[in-house]
């Protein structure tokens, strides 16, 4: 059960445009932001950072960016964000069969070598202590430009904030991410934890 209840979206009318961003990304306004709206400037700041990191004109495919967010959240242990990021990946055209193979990304033909390296990087960068080393960074450089690496790390960092927020608040999972977790992530031990 959440430590703080989410407030109705209408509680803070000046956040409507900010909430609309996340409705487009996920198909709903997440409970995390409905809780965070107690400090409207935080929601606005987070929305701006999200737009910058998850830029449709960025150098990295938005579906892959959501998978990167998933893997960094997995490293951090935030089951709320693990499920949310896969909902967003599906909305951004990652095929269901690729999502279903998420636990086998290192061996599945559905993942390219560049994607595997990026997902390894996300796990390492999302770990505490950080596990990115010179060898992994060299592997990244074989497949990704500096601009792309910056955007990839941006996704890890964006979700680092969310991982800590949602695990500390024990944010309740909404229906769509809970269904995604039950269908795709449970195979690897996902339960929803404190978020269900």
Secondary structure, DSSP 8 states (H G I E B T S, - for coil): --SS----GGGSGGGHHHHHHHHHHHSS--HHHHHHGGGHHHHHHHHHHHHHHT-TTSSS-HHHHHHHHHHHHHHHT-HHHHHHHHHHHHHTT--HHHHHTGGGTTT-TTS-HHHHHHHHHHHHHHSSS----HHHHHHHHHH--HHHHHHHHHHHHHHHHHHHHHHHHT----HHHHHHIIIIIGGGT---GGG-
